Amino acid sequence: MQDFWPYELYLVAAYAQKGDMAKAAEAKERLLRLQPIVSIQRLRAIRISDNPAYLQQSETHVLAGLCKAGILEQ
């Protein structure tokens, strides 16, 4: 289960939102080793749900955290 990249994705976002950029950078490095083509655009395209509340929470918390940590838009 240690190669399950979404765990690292959420860690990157959580650490960045918390302001712990050192841990966010470590998690980002692991994420990019597991999923080198990850981008904000690709994550938006996955669309796990069409629920507006889910999409808003995803933008506000997860995707914003990934942006803070330097995950590329495309």
C-alpha positions in Angstrom: 0.0 0.0 0.0 3.0 2.3 0.3 2.9 2.9 -3.5 -0.6 4.3 -3.4 0.1 7.9 -4.7 -3.1 9.5 -3.5 -1.9 9.2 0.1 1.1 11.3 -0.8 -1.0 13.8 -2.7 -3.2 14.5 0.4 -0.1 14.8 2.5 1.4 17.4 0.2 -1.8 19.4 0.3 -2.2 19.1 4.1 1.3 20.0 5.0 1.2 23.0 2.6 -2.1 24.2 3.9 -0.7 23.9 7.5 2.4 25.9 6.4 4.9 23.1 7.0 6.6 23.5 3.6 9.6 21.2 4.5 7.3 18.3 5.1 5.2 19.3 2.0 8.4 19.2 -0.1 9.3 15.8 1.2 5.8 14.4 0.4 5.9 16.1 -3.0 9.2 14.4 -3.8 7.6 11.0 -2.9 4.5 11.8 -4.9 6.4 12.8 -8.0 8.4 9.6 -7.8 5.2 7.6 -7.7 3.2 9.7 -10.1 5.5 11.9 -12.2 2.7 13.3 -14.4 0.6 14.7 -11.6 -0.8 18.1 -12.3 -3.7 20.3 -11.1 -5.3 20.0 -14.5 -5.1 16.2 -14.4 -6.6 16.0 -10.9 -9.5 18.3 -11.9 -10.2 16.0 -14.9 -10.5 12.9 -12.7 -13.8 14.4 -11.2 -14.5 11.8 -8.5 -17.8 13.6 -7.9 -20.0 16.2 -9.5 -21.3 17.4 -6.2 -20.8 21.1 -6.0 -19.9 21.0 -2.3 -17.3 18.3 -2.9 -15.8 20.3 -5.8 -15.6 23.5 -3.7 -13.9 21.6 -0.9 -11.5 20.0 -3.3 -10.5 23.4 -4.8 -10.3 25.2 -1.4 -8.4 22.6 0.5 -6.7 20.0 -1.7 -5.9 21.8 -4.9 -5.0 25.0 -3.2 -2.6 23.1 -1.0 -1.0 21.4 -4.0 -0.6 24.8 -5.7 1.1 26.2 -2.5 3.5 23.2 -2.6 4.4 23.9 -6.2 2.5 21.2 -8.1 2.2 22.4 -11.7 -1.1 23.5 -13.2 -0.4 21.5 -16.4 
